């Protein structure tokens, strides 16, 4: 057995040096897959192994050292807080604000869309704060995947990671096709004019988009070659994008008319909240900053400044843009597809729409770059745990970047972007992002209030009770909100349960673990509020997204039970057998049995 294990280890080290391969051992080097007999034995042990993986937890040291060392080479630490601020702005501030603001203003909130942006921005900021504490304590490429492995376990982390990776691919494909559409309009063409129509293919998949492929591959090459170079490119492009935003604000305000702010909230409070749920997705993308933890020179200082600073800039900019739009035009005349461009046309400034389109194009370029960089690093850490083929964890020795994972994820983006129309991609947008955003603050509460060997059984049980009440009351509020317009009483009751559950957690339990570098203030109120708001926003998502989430999660479960479970089980046992980090392994065992 020991000899077989050593051979597997040698094969993995050989694989890391090559960076890629085509043999079976490049994809499934674990002991469970050496022969059909060993695989059959692994399947017979599925129940035992699943219990082990569900209840076992990783540790900070294992994620920071043992897991990261499986890439052999390290990512280059070349980023500082300035890079992270512009990366955060570039990853969030794309073309979304130029589109969804119109729908939210005209049909949901009216001029009160300003309040909707403040509400959705506040909820995004709460999530950012929760991510920040984890990012400082665990500066690894896995981001939320690593955080959940440490606090909620292997199984939950895998389900979350599988969904967020799918969202990265769908988002990347959507942005790439949007890039082509804006590029065409910039030259006075229709969005599909630069695509190839193939009538023999099914509708929705027959407008082939070679420009989306070219742009994606170009960005992939830059992201693979140098992270510092990609950061500089992103900074320049994002600064130009911000200049366009300032132009829209300054020139737009010269056409302001305060009379357009009456009535301020024509659809009432419910319309404002519905718009806030829609506009939340204009803030999605900040989690990509967390995947850059390994490449930051001073995580304790740079990550908080980069994450929180970039989100504050984005929130202020979005609110100013929304306010300007409503001052330029009456809300019922706002165009739902191109609100800012049409607003400038309406005030006789037709030339300004080209600058808006140019700014949107720059914004989508930085979003696409951030998307490719983030998903590659996310996938790299997943491969390190052997939940994905471990050769994808390779870090290029010369560039210090995950070239293999970057190329693989870009190819996946390209395949979807080449064939699939934007409306079909839009229908694939799911609850995965909010699902992960809800799990991270939950994991943070576990991290602060539970420590193996320190927290008593009574306190552990009380913590579980409070977390269940917080989660169920948040789900209840969202449910009552979704089923009817006349369910304020149900929402109020659920909000009361949430409040007293959080208060009980605050008053009856002491923090079992203090953050070492940067800690989230107002514990447990901020993470509890983040859970409540994210779950509440999920209630506004269409049913088709929940169906997609369920179907994709079922596919992930099948893969996990047949492959991922056994691969990661063997990888975890290898660490234990090698006797490294014995203190952390002991901690895992204690947490498993407690």
C-alpha positions as CSV (number, residue, x, y, z in Angstrom):
1,X,0.0,0.0,0.0
2,X,2.8,2.4,0.9
3,X,4.7,1.6,-2.3
4,X,1.5,2.3,-4.3
5,X,1.0,5.6,-2.5
6,X,4.6,6.7,-3.2
7,X,4.2,5.8,-6.9
8,X,1.1,8.0,-7.1
9,X,2.9,10.9,-5.4
10,X,5.8,10.5,-7.9
11,X,3.4,10.5,-10.8
12,X,1.8,13.7,-9.5
13,X,5.2,15.4,-9.1
14,X,6.1,14.3,-12.6
15,X,2.8,15.7,-13.9
16,X,3.5,19.1,-12.2
17,X,6.8,19.4,-14.0
18,X,5.2,18.6,-17.4
19,X,2.3,20.9,-16.7
20,X,-0.1,18.8,-18.7
21,X,-0.5,15.3,-20.1
22,X,-2.8,12.9,-21.9
23,X,-2.5,9.6,-19.8
24,X,-5.1,8.4,-17.4
25,X,-2.8,9.3,-14.5
26,X,-2.9,12.9,-15.6
27,X,-6.6,13.0,-14.9
28,X,-7.1,10.3,-12.2
29,X,-3.9,9.6,-10.4
30,X,-5.6,8.7,-7.1
31,X,-5.4,5.2,-5.5
32,X,-9.1,4.6,-6.1
33,X,-8.7,4.7,-9.8
34,X,-5.5,2.6,-10.3
35,X,-7.6,-0.4,-11.4
36,X,-11.2,-1.3,-12.0
37,X,-11.0,-3.4,-8.9
38,X,-9.9,-0.5,-6.7
39,X,-12.6,1.7,-8.2
40,X,-15.2,-0.9,-7.4
41,X,-14.0,-1.1,-3.9
42,X,-14.1,2.7,-3.6
43,X,-17.8,2.6,-4.8
44,X,-18.6,0.1,-2.2
45,X,-17.2,2.4,0.4
46,X,-19.2,5.4,-0.9
47,X,-21.4,5.7,2.2
48,X,-18.4,5.7,4.6
49,X,-16.4,8.1,2.5
50,X,-19.3,10.5,2.0
51,X,-19.8,10.7,5.8
52,X,-16.1,11.4,6.2
53,X,-16.2,14.2,3.6
54,X,-19.4,15.7,4.9
55,X,-18.2,16.0,8.5
56,X,-14.5,16.6,7.9
57,X,-13.1,20.1,7.7
58,X,-9.9,21.4,6.2
59,X,-7.8,23.9,8.1
60,X,-6.1,27.3,7.5
61,X,-2.7,25.7,7.4
62,X,-3.6,22.9,5.1
63,X,-5.2,25.3,2.6
64,X,-2.3,27.7,2.8
65,X,0.5,25.1,2.6
66,X,-0.4,21.5,1.8
67,X,-3.1,22.2,-0.8
68,X,-1.3,25.2,-2.4
69,X,2.0,23.3,-2.6
70,X,0.4,20.8,-5.0
71,X,0.9,23.3,-7.7
72,X,4.7,23.0,-7.1
73,X,5.4,26.5,-8.3
74,X,4.0,29.6,-6.6
75,X,2.1,32.4,-8.1
76,X,4.1,35.6,-8.2
77,X,3.3,38.2,-5.5
78,X,3.1,41.2,-7.7
79,X,-0.1,43.0,-6.6
80,X,-0.8,45.8,-4.1
81,X,-3.9,47.7,-2.9
82,X,-3.8,50.0,-5.9
83,X,-4.0,47.0,-8.3
84,X,-6.8,45.4,-6.3
85,X,-8.9,48.6,-6.3
86,X,-8.8,48.9,-10.0
87,X,-9.3,45.1,-10.5
88,X,-12.4,45.3,-8.2
89,X,-13.8,48.3,-10.1
90,X,-13.0,46.7,-13.5
91,X,-14.6,43.3,-12.5
92,X,-17.8,44.9,-11.4
93,X,-18.4,48.1,-13.4
94,X,-19.2,46.7,-16.9
95,X,-22.0,47.3,-19.3
96,X,-24.7,46.2,-16.8
97,X,-25.3,49.6,-15.4
98,X,-25.9,51.0,-18.9
99,X,-28.7,48.4,-19.5
100,X,-30.5,47.2,-16.3
101,X,-30.8,50.8,-15.0
102,X,-33.4,51.4,-17.7
103,X,-35.6,48.5,-16.8
104,X,-35.4,49.2,-13.1
105,X,-36.2,52.9,-13.6
106,X,-39.1,52.6,-16.1
107,X,-40.9,49.6,-14.8
108,X,-40.1,49.2,-11.2
109,X,-38.8,52.2,-9.2
110,X,-39.0,55.5,-11.2
111,X,-36.6,58.2,-9.9
112,X,-36.4,56.2,-6.6
113,X,-34.1,53.8,-8.5
114,X,-31.5,55.9,-6.6
115,X,-32.7,54.3,-3.4
116,X,-32.7,50.9,-5.1
117,X,-29.1,51.3,-6.0
118,X,-28.3,52.3,-2.4
119,X,-30.1,49.2,-1.0
120,X,-28.5,46.8,-3.4
121,X,-25.1,48.4,-2.9
122,X,-25.4,48.1,0.8
123,X,-26.2,44.4,0.5
124,X,-23.2,43.9,-1.8
125,X,-21.0,45.8,0.7
126,X,-22.1,43.5,3.5
127,X,-21.0,40.5,1.4
128,X,-17.7,42.3,0.6
129,X,-17.0,42.8,4.3
130,X,-17.6,39.1,5.0
131,X,-15.3,38.1,2.1
132,X,-12.6,40.5,3.4
133,X,-12.1,38.8,6.7
134,X,-11.8,35.4,5.1
135,X,-9.5,36.8,2.3
136,X,-7.1,38.2,4.8
137,X,-7.0,35.0,6.9
138,X,-6.9,32.7,3.9
139,X,-5.2,34.5,1.0
140,X,-5.5,31.6,-1.5
141,X,-6.7,31.3,-5.1
142,X,-9.7,29.3,-4.1
143,X,-11.6,32.2,-2.7
144,X,-15.0,31.2,-1.3
145,X,-14.3,27.5,-2.2
146,X,-11.4,27.5,0.3
147,X,-13.4,29.4,3.0
148,X,-16.3,26.9,2.8
149,X,-13.9,23.9,2.9
150,X,-12.5,25.1,6.1
151,X,-15.7,26.0,7.9
152,X,-18.6,24.1,6.2
153,X,-16.7,21.1,4.8
154,X,-15.7,19.4,1.6
155,X,-19.2,18.6,0.3
156,X,-20.8,22.0,0.7
157,X,-17.7,23.6,-0.8
158,X,-17.9,21.3,-3.9
159,X,-21.6,22.1,-4.6
160,X,-20.9,25.8,-4.2
161,X,-17.8,25.7,-6.4
162,X,-19.5,23.7,-9.2
163,X,-22.3,26.2,-9.4
164,X,-20.1,29.3,-9.2
165,X,-17.8,27.9,-12.0
166,X,-20.8,27.4,-14.2
167,X,-21.8,31.0,-13.6
168,X,-18.3,32.2,-14.4
169,X,-18.5,30.4,-17.8
170,X,-22.0,31.6,-18.6
171,X,-21.1,35.2,-17.5
172,X,-17.9,35.1,-19.6
173,X,-19.7,33.9,-22.7
174,X,-22.4,36.5,-22.2
175,X,-19.9,39.4,-21.8
176,X,-18.0,38.2,-24.9
177,X,-21.1,38.2,-27.0
178,X,-22.1,41.6,-25.6
179,X,-18.7,42.9,-26.6
180,X,-19.5,42.0,-30.2
181,X,-22.9,43.7,-30.0
182,X,-21.5,46.9,-28.6
183,X,-18.6,46.8,-31.1
184,X,-21.2,46.6,-34.0
185,X,-23.3,49.5,-32.7
186,X,-20.2,51.6,-32.3
187,X,-19.9,51.4,-36.1
188,X,-23.6,52.0,-36.7
189,X,-24.4,48.3,-37.3
190,X,-27.0,46.0,-35.8
191,X,-25.8,43.7,-33.0
192,X,-25.9,40.6,-35.3
193,X,-24.3,42.1,-38.3
194,X,-20.8,41.0,-37.3
195,X,-21.9,37.4,-36.6
196,X,-22.2,34.5,-39.1
197,X,-25.7,33.2,-39.6
198,X,-26.0,29.5,-40.2
199,X,-29.6,28.6,-41.1
200,X,-29.0,24.9,-40.6
201,X,-28.5,25.3,-36.9
202,X,-31.3,25.6,-34.3
203,X,-32.6,29.1,-33.6
204,X,-30.7,30.7,-30.8
205,X,-27.5,28.8,-31.7
206,X,-27.2,29.8,-35.4
207,X,-25.5,33.2,-35.0
208,X,-21.9,32.3,-34.7
209,X,-19.7,34.9,-33.1
210,X,-16.0,34.7,-34.1
211,X,-15.3,38.1,-32.7
212,X,-16.2,36.9,-29.2
213,X,-13.8,34.0,-29.6
214,X,-11.0,36.3,-30.8
215,X,-11.4,38.8,-27.9
216,X,-11.6,35.9,-25.3
217,X,-8.4,34.3,-26.7
218,X,-6.6,37.6,-26.8
219,X,-7.5,38.3,-23.2
220,X,-6.5,34.7,-22.3
221,X,-3.1,35.2,-23.7
222,X,-2.5,38.3,-21.7
223,X,-3.9,36.8,-18.5
224,X,-1.6,33.7,-19.0
225,X,1.6,35.7,-19.8
226,X,1.7,38.1,-16.8
227,X,-0.6,38.9,-13.9
228,X,1.2,42.2,-13.3
229,X,0.9,43.1,-17.0
230,X,-2.8,42.1,-16.9
231,X,-3.3,44.3,-13.8
232,X,-1.7,47.3,-15.5
233,X,-3.8,46.8,-18.6
234,X,-6.9,46.5,-16.4
235,X,-6.0,49.7,-14.5
236,X,-5.5,51.7,-17.6
237,X,-8.8,50.5,-19.2
238,X,-10.7,50.9,-16.0
239,X,-9.4,54.5,-15.5
240,X,-10.6,55.3,-19.1
241,X,-13.9,53.7,-18.2
242,X,-14.3,55.9,-15.1
243,X,-13.5,58.9,-17.2
244,X,-16.4,58.0,-19.5
245,X,-18.6,57.7,-16.4
246,X,-17.5,61.1,-15.3
247,X,-18.3,62.5,-18.8
248,X,-21.8,61.0,-18.6
249,X,-22.3,62.6,-15.2
250,X,-21.0,66.0,-16.0
251,X,-22.6,66.4,-19.4
252,X,-25.8,64.7,-18.3
253,X,-26.2,67.1,-15.4
254,X,-26.1,70.1,-17.7
255,X,-29.4,68.8,-19.0
256,X,-30.9,68.2,-15.5
257,X,-34.5,69.0,-14.8
258,X,-35.7,68.6,-11.2
259,X,-39.3,68.3,-12.4
260,X,-38.4,64.9,-13.7
261,X,-38.1,63.7,-10.0
262,X,-41.9,64.0,-9.5
263,X,-43.4,61.6,-8.7
264,X,-40.3,60.2,-6.9
265,X,-41.5,56.6,-6.2
266,X,-44.5,56.0,-8.6
267,X,-44.5,52.2,-7.9
268,X,-44.2,52.5,-4.1
269,X,-41.9,50.7,-1.7
270,X,-42.4,47.3,-3.3
271,X,-41.2,48.6,-6.6
272,X,-38.1,50.1,-5.0
273,X,-37.3,46.7,-3.4
274,X,-38.0,44.8,-6.6
275,X,-35.6,47.1,-8.4
276,X,-33.0,46.6,-5.7
277,X,-33.2,42.9,-6.2
278,X,-32.6,43.3,-10.0
279,X,-29.8,45.9,-9.6
280,X,-27.9,43.7,-7.1
281,X,-26.5,41.9,-10.2
282,X,-24.8,45.1,-11.3
283,X,-22.5,44.6,-8.3
284,X,-21.6,41.0,-8.9
285,X,-18.0,40.3,-9.7
286,X,-16.2,41.5,-6.6
287,X,-15.6,38.0,-5.4
288,X,-13.0,37.6,-8.1
289,X,-10.7,39.9,-6.1
290,X,-10.7,37.2,-3.3
291,X,-9.1,34.7,-5.8
292,X,-6.0,37.0,-6.1
293,X,-5.0,36.4,-2.5
294,X,-1.9,34.4,-3.4
295,X,-0.6,37.2,-5.6
296,X,-0.9,40.1,-3.1
297,X,2.2,41.4,-1.5
298,X,0.7,42.4,1.8
299,X,-2.8,40.7,2.2
300,X,-3.5,42.1,5.6
301,X,-3.3,45.7,4.3
302,X,-4.0,45.4,0.6
303,X,-7.0,43.1,0.5
304,X,-9.3,45.2,2.8
305,X,-8.3,48.4,1.0
306,X,-8.8,46.8,-2.4
307,X,-12.1,45.0,-1.7
308,X,-13.9,47.6,0.4
309,X,-12.4,50.6,-1.5
310,X,-13.4,49.4,-4.9
311,X,-17.0,48.6,-3.8
312,X,-17.4,52.0,-2.2
313,X,-16.3,53.7,-5.5
314,X,-18.7,51.5,-7.5
315,X,-21.7,52.2,-5.2
316,X,-21.2,56.0,-5.4
317,X,-20.7,55.9,-9.1
318,X,-23.8,53.8,-9.7
319,X,-26.0,56.1,-7.5
320,X,-24.8,59.2,-9.3
321,X,-25.4,57.6,-12.7
322,X,-28.9,56.6,-11.8
323,X,-29.7,60.1,-10.3
324,X,-28.4,61.7,-13.5
325,X,-30.5,59.6,-15.8
326,X,-33.7,60.4,-14.0
327,X,-32.8,64.1,-14.0
328,X,-32.3,64.0,-17.8
329,X,-35.6,62.3,-18.7
330,X,-39.0,61.6,-17.1
331,X,-38.9,58.0,-15.8
332,X,-41.7,56.8,-18.1
333,X,-39.6,57.9,-21.2
334,X,-36.5,56.0,-20.2
335,X,-35.5,53.4,-22.7
336,X,-35.1,49.9,-21.2
337,X,-32.4,48.7,-23.6
338,X,-30.1,51.7,-24.0
339,X,-31.2,54.2,-21.3
340,X,-28.2,56.5,-21.4
341,X,-27.8,56.6,-25.1
342,X,-31.4,57.4,-25.7
343,X,-31.4,60.0,-22.9
344,X,-28.7,61.9,-24.7
345,X,-30.5,61.6,-28.0
346,X,-33.7,63.0,-26.3
347,X,-31.8,66.1,-25.2
348,X,-30.3,66.7,-28.7
349,X,-26.9,65.2,-27.9
350,X,-26.9,62.3,-30.4
351,X,-23.1,62.3,-30.6
352,X,-22.8,61.4,-26.9
353,X,-24.2,57.9,-27.5
354,X,-20.9,56.9,-29.2
355,X,-18.9,57.9,-26.1
356,X,-21.4,55.9,-24.0
357,X,-21.0,52.8,-26.2
358,X,-17.2,53.2,-26.2
359,X,-17.2,53.3,-22.4
360,X,-19.5,50.3,-22.2
361,X,-17.0,48.4,-24.5
362,X,-14.1,49.3,-22.3
363,X,-16.1,48.2,-19.2
364,X,-16.9,44.8,-20.8
365,X,-13.2,44.3,-21.7
366,X,-12.2,44.6,-18.1
367,X,-15.1,42.5,-16.8
368,X,-14.1,39.8,-19.3
369,X,-10.4,40.0,-18.2
370,X,-11.4,39.8,-14.5
371,X,-13.8,36.9,-15.3
372,X,-11.1,34.8,-17.0
373,X,-8.5,35.6,-14.3
374,X,-10.8,34.8,-11.5
375,X,-12.3,31.5,-12.8
376,X,-8.8,30.2,-13.7
377,X,-7.6,30.7,-10.1
378,X,-10.8,29.3,-8.7
379,X,-10.5,26.2,-10.8
380,X,-6.8,25.9,-9.9
381,X,-7.5,25.5,-6.2
382,X,-10.4,23.1,-6.9
383,X,-7.9,21.0,-8.9
384,X,-5.4,21.1,-6.0
385,X,-8.0,19.3,-3.8
386,X,-8.4,16.7,-6.6
387,X,-12.1,17.5,-7.1
388,X,-11.0,18.3,-10.6
389,X,-8.2,16.7,-12.6
390,X,-5.0,17.7,-10.6
391,X,-3.0,18.6,-13.7
392,X,-5.2,21.7,-13.9
393,X,-3.5,22.9,-10.7
394,X,-0.2,23.5,-12.5
395,X,1.4,26.9,-12.1
396,X,3.8,27.9,-14.9
397,X,7.3,28.4,-13.5
398,X,8.2,31.3,-15.7
399,X,5.0,33.3,-15.7
400,X,3.8,32.4,-12.2
401,X,0.2,32.1,-13.5
402,X,-2.1,29.1,-13.9
403,X,-1.8,28.8,-17.6
404,X,-3.4,25.4,-18.0
405,X,-6.5,26.3,-16.0
406,X,-6.7,29.7,-17.8
407,X,-6.7,28.0,-21.2
408,X,-9.2,25.3,-20.3
409,X,-11.7,27.8,-18.8
410,X,-11.3,30.2,-21.8
411,X,-12.0,27.3,-24.2
412,X,-15.2,26.5,-22.3
413,X,-16.2,30.2,-22.5
414,X,-15.5,30.3,-26.2
415,X,-17.5,27.2,-27.0
416,X,-20.6,28.7,-25.3
417,X,-20.0,32.2,-26.6
418,X,-19.5,31.0,-30.2
419,X,-22.9,29.3,-30.6
420,X,-25.3,30.6,-27.9
421,X,-27.3,33.7,-28.3
422,X,-27.5,36.4,-25.5
423,X,-31.2,35.7,-24.6
424,X,-30.5,32.0,-24.0
425,X,-27.4,32.9,-21.9
426,X,-29.5,35.4,-19.9
427,X,-32.0,32.6,-19.1
428,X,-29.1,30.5,-17.7
429,X,-28.3,33.2,-15.1
430,X,-29.1,31.4,-11.8
431,X,-29.1,31.7,-8.0
432,X,-25.6,30.3,-7.7
433,X,-23.9,33.6,-7.0
434,X,-26.4,34.6,-4.2
435,X,-26.2,31.0,-3.0
436,X,-22.4,31.4,-2.4
437,X,-22.9,34.9,-1.1
438,X,-25.2,33.5,1.6
439,X,-22.9,30.6,2.5
440,X,-19.8,32.7,3.1
441,X,-21.3,34.9,5.9
442,X,-22.8,31.6,7.4
443,X,-19.3,30.1,7.3
444,X,-17.9,33.3,9.0
445,X,-20.3,32.9,11.9
446,X,-19.2,29.3,12.3
447,X,-15.6,30.5,12.2
448,X,-16.1,33.1,14.9
449,X,-18.3,31.2,17.3
450,X,-17.1,27.6,17.0
451,X,-13.6,26.2,17.7
452,X,-12.9,22.5,18.2
453,X,-11.8,21.7,21.7
454,X,-12.8,25.1,23.0
455,X,-16.6,25.5,22.3
456,X,-18.7,23.4,24.7
457,X,-21.4,21.1,23.4
458,X,-24.1,23.4,24.8
459,X,-22.7,26.4,23.0
460,X,-22.3,24.4,19.8
461,X,-25.9,23.3,19.9
462,X,-27.1,26.9,20.6
463,X,-25.0,28.1,17.7
464,X,-26.7,25.5,15.4
465,X,-30.1,26.6,16.7
466,X,-29.5,30.3,16.1
467,X,-28.1,29.7,12.6
468,X,-31.1,27.5,11.7
469,X,-33.4,30.3,12.9
470,X,-31.5,33.0,11.0
471,X,-31.6,30.9,7.8
472,X,-35.2,29.8,8.0
473,X,-36.5,33.3,8.9
474,X,-34.6,34.7,5.9
475,X,-36.1,32.1,3.7
476,X,-39.5,32.7,5.1
477,X,-39.3,36.5,4.4
478,X,-38.3,35.8,0.9
479,X,-41.1,33.2,0.5
480,X,-43.8,35.6,1.8
481,X,-42.5,38.4,-0.4
482,X,-42.6,36.2,-3.5
483,X,-46.1,34.6,-3.2
484,X,-48.2,37.8,-2.9
485,X,-48.3,41.5,-2.6
486,X,-50.3,41.4,0.6
487,X,-47.9,39.4,2.9
488,X,-46.3,42.2,4.9
489,X,-47.4,40.5,8.2
490,X,-45.5,37.3,7.3
491,X,-42.4,39.3,6.4
492,X,-42.6,41.2,9.6
493,X,-42.9,38.1,11.7
494,X,-40.0,36.4,10.0
495,X,-37.9,39.6,10.4
496,X,-38.7,39.5,14.1
497,X,-37.5,35.9,14.4
498,X,-34.3,36.9,12.5
499,X,-33.7,39.8,14.8
500,X,-34.1,37.8,18.1
501,X,-32.1,34.9,16.8
502,X,-29.2,37.3,15.9
503,X,-29.6,39.0,19.3
504,X,-29.6,35.7,21.1
505,X,-26.4,34.7,19.2
506,X,-24.9,38.0,20.2
507,X,-25.8,37.9,23.9
508,X,-25.5,34.2,24.8
509,X,-22.3,33.1,22.9
510,X,-18.8,34.4,23.2
511,X,-16.5,34.5,20.1
512,X,-14.4,31.3,20.1
513,X,-11.9,32.7,17.7
514,X,-10.6,36.2,17.1
515,X,-9.2,37.2,13.6
516,X,-5.5,37.6,13.5
517,X,-5.1,40.5,11.2
518,X,-8.4,42.2,10.1
519,X,-11.7,41.5,11.7
520,X,-15.3,42.2,10.7
521,X,-16.9,44.7,13.1
522,X,-20.5,44.4,14.5
523,X,-20.4,40.7,14.9
524,X,-22.8,38.8,14.4
525,X,-25.1,41.5,12.9
526,X,-23.3,42.1,9.6
527,X,-23.0,38.5,8.5
528,X,-26.5,37.7,9.7
529,X,-27.8,40.7,7.8
530,X,-25.9,39.6,4.7
531,X,-27.5,36.1,4.9
532,X,-31.0,37.7,5.3
533,X,-30.6,40.1,2.4
534,X,-29.0,37.7,0.0
535,X,-31.7,35.0,0.6
536,X,-34.4,37.7,0.3
537,X,-33.0,38.8,-3.0
538,X,-33.0,35.2,-4.2
539,X,-36.8,35.2,-3.8
540,X,-37.1,37.7,-6.7
541,X,-35.3,35.3,-9.2
542,X,-37.4,33.6,-11.8
543,X,-38.5,29.9,-11.4
544,X,-36.4,28.8,-14.4
545,X,-33.2,29.7,-12.6
546,X,-34.2,27.6,-9.6
547,X,-34.9,24.7,-12.0
548,X,-31.5,25.2,-13.6
549,X,-29.9,25.3,-10.2
550,X,-31.5,22.1,-9.2
551,X,-30.7,20.3,-12.5
552,X,-27.0,21.4,-12.5
553,X,-26.7,20.6,-8.8
554,X,-28.0,17.1,-9.5
555,X,-25.4,16.6,-12.2
556,X,-22.7,17.8,-9.8
557,X,-23.9,15.3,-7.2
558,X,-23.6,12.4,-9.7
559,X,-20.0,13.5,-10.6
560,X,-19.2,13.9,-6.9
561,X,-20.4,10.4,-5.9
562,X,-18.7,8.7,-8.9
563,X,-15.5,10.6,-9.1
564,X,-14.9,13.7,-6.9
565,X,-15.7,12.1,-3.6
566,X,-13.1,9.3,-4.0
567,X,-10.5,11.5,-5.5
568,X,-10.6,14.1,-2.7
569,X,-10.9,11.3,-0.1
570,X,-7.7,9.7,-1.3
571,X,-6.0,13.1,-1.5
572,X,-7.0,14.0,2.1
573,X,-5.8,10.6,3.4
574,X,-2.5,11.0,1.6
575,X,-1.8,14.2,3.6
576,X,-2.7,12.3,6.8
577,X,-0.5,9.3,5.9
578,X,2.5,11.4,5.1
579,X,2.2,12.8,8.7
580,X,2.5,16.5,7.7
581,X,0.7,19.2,9.6
582,X,-0.2,16.7,12.3
583,X,-1.6,19.3,14.5
584,X,-4.1,20.4,11.8
585,X,-5.0,16.8,11.0
586,X,-5.7,16.3,14.7
587,X,-7.9,19.4,14.7
588,X,-9.8,18.0,11.7
589,X,-10.3,14.7,13.4
590,X,-11.5,16.4,16.6
591,X,-14.0,18.6,14.6
592,X,-15.2,15.5,12.8
593,X,-16.0,13.6,16.0
594,X,-17.4,16.5,17.9
